[in-house]
Amino acid sequence: TRLPVILTNTPAGTSNRQGQHYGQLILTKKFQKYDYGIVENLKIYGQPTPPQYDLSKITAPLGLYVGDRDIYAKKEDTDQTAAEVSNLAVYRYIKGFSHLDVIWGIDAPSVVFNDILEQMGQY
C-alpha cells in the first residue's frame, strides 16, 4: 500500500558517480574511496589505487541495522563491517526485512526506530 509513495521518493539523493563507486566496491570487494584511475588516483590520493576506509577509526557509537532479505547488504559483508568497527553499539540482523524496510517498512517504527531512539538516549 505504501509502494506509490516510496516510488515517488526512491531513488533520491544519489548520483551516477555514487552508482559507479558502489559498482567498484562490489568488483574489488574492498571498502575504499572512489577509483579515478591510476593517473588521477596519483594526483588525488598520492598512490595508484584508492585508499581503503579504516573503520576502526570511527569513534562515535555506531548502529548497524540490516535486513536478512537485503540484496545489497549480504550477511557476510555486514558481519565483516561489524567486526572492523571499533565502537559498534548495536548490530541487528532483522528477519523478514529487505533493504528499504528499515526505513519504509510498516514495522520500521517498532522494530528499528524505537531501538535507534533508545540507543541515542544512551549517548
GROMACS elastic network, one bead per residue, 0.5 to 0.9 nm:
[ bonds ]
;  ai    aj funct       b0    kb
    1     4     6  0.72890   500
    1     5     6  0.85864   500
    2     5     6  0.54959   500
    2     6     6  0.62564   500
    2     7     6  0.87446   500
    2   104     6  0.81738   500
    2   105     6  0.87387   500
    2   106     6  0.85031   500
    3     7     6  0.60049   500
    3     8     6  0.86419   500
    4     7     6  0.52851   500
    4     8     6  0.64624   500
    5     8     6  0.53364   500
    5     9     6  0.68119   500
    5    10     6  0.88820   500
    6     9     6  0.53797   500
    6    10     6  0.59967   500
    6    11     6  0.88882   500
    6   104     6  0.73763   500
    7    10     6  0.51315   500
    7    11     6  0.76632   500
    8    11     6  0.83218   500
    8    12     6  0.89719   500
    9    12     6  0.58322   500
   10    13     6  0.86152   500
   11    14     6  0.69330   500
   12    15     6  0.88396   500
   14    17     6  0.83395   500
   14    18     6  0.63207   500
   14    19     6  0.75927   500
   15    18     6  0.51508   500
   15    19     6  0.64329   500
   15    20     6  0.87185   500
   16    19     6  0.50646   500
   16    20     6  0.61877   500
   16    21     6  0.85880   500
   17    21     6  0.60132   500
   17    22     6  0.85100   500
   17    34     6  0.85317   500
   18    22     6  0.61937   500
   18    23     6  0.86524   500
   18    34     6  0.86279   500
   19    22     6  0.50949   500
   19    23     6  0.63168   500
   19    24     6  0.87150   500
   20    23     6  0.50339   500
   20    24     6  0.62281   500
   20    25     6  0.87250   500
   20    34     6  0.83993   500
   21    25     6  0.62666   500
   21    26     6  0.87229   500
   21    33     6  0.78845   500
   21    34     6  0.55526   500
   21    35     6  0.74141   500
   22    25     6  0.51379   500
   22    26     6  0.64266   500
   22    27     6  0.88046   500
   22    34     6  0.88173   500
   23    26     6  0.51360   500
   23    27     6  0.62185   500
   23    28     6  0.86305   500
   24    27     6  0.51110   500
   24    28     6  0.59842   500
   24    29     6  0.80615   500
   24    30     6  0.84207   500
   24    32     6  0.88130   500
   24    34     6  0.76425   500
   24    35     6  0.74086   500
   25    28     6  0.53667   500
   25    29     6  0.55211   500
   25    30     6  0.56063   500
   25    31     6  0.59871   500
   25    32     6  0.70022   500
   25    33     6  0.87325   500
   25    34     6  0.85883   500
   26    29     6  0.51877   500
   26    30     6  0.75009   500
   26    31     6  0.88283   500
   27    30     6  0.81678   500
   28    31     6  0.82954   500
   28    32     6  0.89268   500
   30    52     6  0.70251   500
   30    53     6  0.88471   500
   31    51     6  0.87991   500
   31    52     6  0.56885   500
   31    53     6  0.59844   500
   31    54     6  0.86767   500
   32    35     6  0.82053   500
   32    50     6  0.61823   500
   32    51     6  0.56084   500
   32    53     6  0.52462   500
   32    54     6  0.87897   500
   33    50     6  0.53722   500
   33    51     6  0.59226   500
   33    52     6  0.61780   500
   33    53     6  0.69242   500
   34    41     6  0.88299   500
   34    50     6  0.64271   500
   34    51     6  0.87164   500
   35    38     6  0.80886   500
   35    40     6  0.84680   500
   35    41     6  0.67489   500
   35    49     6  0.68311   500
   35    50     6  0.55647   500
   36    39     6  0.77747   500
   36    40     6  0.54970   500
   36    41     6  0.55802   500
   36    44     6  0.86761   500
   36    49     6  0.85532   500
   36    50     6  0.80082   500
   37    40     6  0.56581   500
   37    41     6  0.57394   500
   37    42     6  0.84685   500
   37    48     6  0.74675   500
   37    49     6  0.75000   500
   37    50     6  0.87051   500
   38    41     6  0.50779   500
   38    42     6  0.61110   500
   38    43     6  0.87575   500
   38    47     6  0.78332   500
   38    49     6  0.64250   500
   38    50     6  0.88512   500
   39    42     6  0.53177   500
   39    43     6  0.65909   500
   39    44     6  0.88616   500
   39    47     6  0.89542   500
   39    48     6  0.69846   500
   40    44     6  0.60072   500
   40    45     6  0.81195   500
   40    46     6  0.89890   500
   40    48     6  0.81053   500
   41    44     6  0.50801   500
   41    45     6  0.52788   500
   41    46     6  0.65778   500
   41    47     6  0.60204   500
   41    48     6  0.53240   500
   41    49     6  0.60801   500
   41    50     6  0.63192   500
   42    45     6  0.54854   500
   42    48     6  0.51176   500
   42    49     6  0.76950   500
   42    50     6  0.87990   500
   43    46     6  0.56775   500
   43    47     6  0.78048   500
   43    48     6  0.88223   500
   44    47     6  0.80667   500
   44    50     6  0.89350   500
   45    48     6  0.77557   500
   45    49     6  0.79423   500
   45    50     6  0.66377   500
   45    51     6  0.73491   500
   46    49     6  0.87571   500
   46    50     6  0.89646   500
   47    50     6  0.70678   500
   47    51     6  0.80446   500
   51    54     6  0.89832   500
   53    56     6  0.88913   500
   53    57     6  0.88799   500
   54    57     6  0.58610   500
   54    58     6  0.79485   500
   54    84     6  0.80593   500
   54    85     6  0.84627   500
   55    58     6  0.56357   500
   55    81     6  0.77068   500
   55    84     6  0.57106   500
   55    86     6  0.70081   500
   56    59     6  0.79238   500
   56    84     6  0.57934   500
   56    87     6  0.77334   500
   57    85     6  0.76860   500
   57    86     6  0.69348   500
   57    87     6  0.88029   500
   58    61     6  0.79110   500
   58    62     6  0.81002   500
   58    85     6  0.66997   500
   58    86     6  0.64838   500
   58    87     6  0.67317   500
   59    62     6  0.84082   500
   59    85     6  0.89061   500
   59    86     6  0.72030   500
   59    87     6  0.60878   500
   60    87     6  0.66334   500
   60    88     6  0.85870   500
   61    86     6  0.87135   500
   61    87     6  0.52028   500
   61    88     6  0.57964   500
   61    89     6  0.53530   500
   61    90     6  0.84592   500
   61   123     6  0.79710   500
   62    85     6  0.79918   500
   62    86     6  0.89364   500
   62    87     6  0.62519   500
   62    89     6  0.53499   500
   62    90     6  0.68596   500
   62    91     6  0.85808   500
   63    88     6  0.62330   500
   63    89     6  0.55222   500
   63    91     6  0.58632   500
   63    92     6  0.80412   500
   63   116     6  0.78848   500
   63   119     6  0.83269   500
   64    78     6  0.82143   500
   64    82     6  0.76376   500
   64    88     6  0.79567   500
   64    89     6  0.83387   500
   64    90     6  0.61843   500
   64    92     6  0.62145   500
   64    93     6  0.82380   500
   65    90     6  0.79959   500
   65    91     6  0.59897   500
   65    93     6  0.61386   500
   65    94     6  0.72112   500
   65   102     6  0.72239   500
   65   112     6  0.75320   500
   66    69     6  0.85959   500
   66    70     6  0.71555   500
   66    73     6  0.71679   500
   66    74     6  0.86874   500
   66    75     6  0.81616   500
   66    78     6  0.77569   500
   66    91     6  0.79446   500
   66    92     6  0.62479   500
   66    94     6  0.59777   500
   66    95     6  0.88229   500
   66    97     6  0.75909   500
   66    98     6  0.78852   500
   66    99     6  0.74128   500
   66   102     6  0.74353   500
   67    70     6  0.52209   500
   67    71     6  0.89573   500
   67    73     6  0.80451   500
   67    74     6  0.89621   500
   67    75     6  0.88545   500
   67    92     6  0.83103   500
   67    93     6  0.57329   500
   67    95     6  0.60998   500
   67    96     6  0.65719   500
   67    99     6  0.62624   500
   67   100     6  0.86950   500
   67   101     6  0.75057   500
   67   102     6  0.72043   500
   68    71     6  0.85053   500
   68    73     6  0.85710   500
   68    74     6  0.78421   500
   68    75     6  0.73094   500
   68    93     6  0.63393   500
   68    94     6  0.58345   500
   68    95     6  0.52381   500
   68    96     6  0.60980   500
   68    97     6  0.58689   500
   68    98     6  0.65425   500
   68    99     6  0.87290   500
   69    72     6  0.89568   500
   69    73     6  0.87098   500
   69    74     6  0.85119   500
   69    94     6  0.86555   500
   69    95     6  0.74708   500
   69    96     6  0.61183   500
   69    97     6  0.55504   500
   69    99     6  0.71957   500
   70    73     6  0.55580   500
   70    74     6  0.67610   500
   70    75     6  0.88075   500
   70    97     6  0.68557   500
   70   100     6  0.81057   500
   70   101     6  0.88443   500
   71    74     6  0.65201   500
   71    98     6  0.72273   500
   71    99     6  0.68975   500
   72    98     6  0.88679   500
   72    99     6  0.68172   500
   73    76     6  0.84891   500
   73    77     6  0.66013   500
   73    78     6  0.64285   500
   73    99     6  0.75560   500
   74    77     6  0.53198   500
   74    78     6  0.62864   500
   74    79     6  0.85399   500
   75    78     6  0.51312   500
   75    79     6  0.58500   500
   75    80     6  0.84247   500
   75    93     6  0.82581   500
   76    79     6  0.50893   500
   76    80     6  0.61935   500
   76    81     6  0.86972   500
   77    80     6  0.51136   500
   77    81     6  0.62530   500
   77    82     6  0.86191   500
   78    82     6  0.60007   500
   78    83     6  0.84970   500
   79    82     6  0.50450   500
   79    83     6  0.61863   500
   79    84     6  0.87450   500
   79    91     6  0.89168   500
   80    83     6  0.50853   500
   80    84     6  0.63372   500
   80    85     6  0.88639   500
   81    84     6  0.51708   500
   81    85     6  0.63219   500
   82    85     6  0.54260   500
   82    86     6  0.84399   500
   82    88     6  0.68167   500
   82    91     6  0.72041   500
   83    86     6  0.77940   500
   83    88     6  0.84875   500
   84    88     6  0.89801   500
   85    88     6  0.58482   500
   88    91     6  0.72397   500
   89   119     6  0.79507   500
   90   119     6  0.82133   500
   92   112     6  0.89079   500
   93    97     6  0.87793   500
   94    97     6  0.58701   500
   94    98     6  0.87598   500
   94   102     6  0.87478   500
   94   111     6  0.83107   500
   94   112     6  0.89305   500
   95    98     6  0.87518   500
   96   101     6  0.87962   500
   97   100     6  0.78749   500
   97   101     6  0.53738   500
   97   102     6  0.68463   500
   97   105     6  0.78139   500
   98   101     6  0.52461   500
   98   102     6  0.73506   500
   98   105     6  0.87003   500
   99   102     6  0.66666   500
   99   103     6  0.82684   500
  100   103     6  0.54113   500
  100   104     6  0.56974   500
  100   105     6  0.69145   500
  101   106     6  0.76042   500
  101   107     6  0.79607   500
  101   108     6  0.66037   500
  102   105     6  0.60025   500
  102   107     6  0.83693   500
  102   108     6  0.54995   500
  102   109     6  0.87389   500
  102   111     6  0.82835   500
  102   112     6  0.64636   500
  102   113     6  0.83950   500
  103   106     6  0.88765   500
  103   108     6  0.62258   500
  103   109     6  0.85885   500
  103   112     6  0.83001   500
  103   113     6  0.85461   500
  104   107     6  0.84072   500
  104   108     6  0.66592   500
  105   109     6  0.81500   500
  106   109     6  0.74068   500
  106   110     6  0.87958   500
  107   110     6  0.56306   500
  107   111     6  0.58286   500
  107   112     6  0.78592   500
  108   111     6  0.50893   500
  108   112     6  0.50310   500
  108   113     6  0.60825   500
  108   114     6  0.84963   500
  109   112     6  0.56563   500
  109   114     6  0.59248   500
  109   115     6  0.85909   500
  110   113     6  0.62541   500
  110   114     6  0.56515   500
  110   115     6  0.77618   500
  111   114     6  0.68044   500
  111   115     6  0.69975   500
  112   115     6  0.53589   500
  112   116     6  0.62442   500
  112   117     6  0.88047   500
  113   116     6  0.50297   500
  113   117     6  0.61923   500
  113   118     6  0.85774   500
  114   117     6  0.51259   500
  114   118     6  0.61871   500
  114   119     6  0.86346   500
  115   118     6  0.50195   500
  115   119     6  0.61416   500
  115   120     6  0.85823   500
  116   119     6  0.50117   500
  116   120     6  0.61086   500
  116   121     6  0.86045   500
  117   120     6  0.50271   500
  117   121     6  0.62346   500
  117   122     6  0.88775   500
  118   121     6  0.51096   500
  118   122     6  0.66771   500
  119   122     6  0.52716   500
  119   123     6  0.69453   500
  120   123     6  0.54041   500
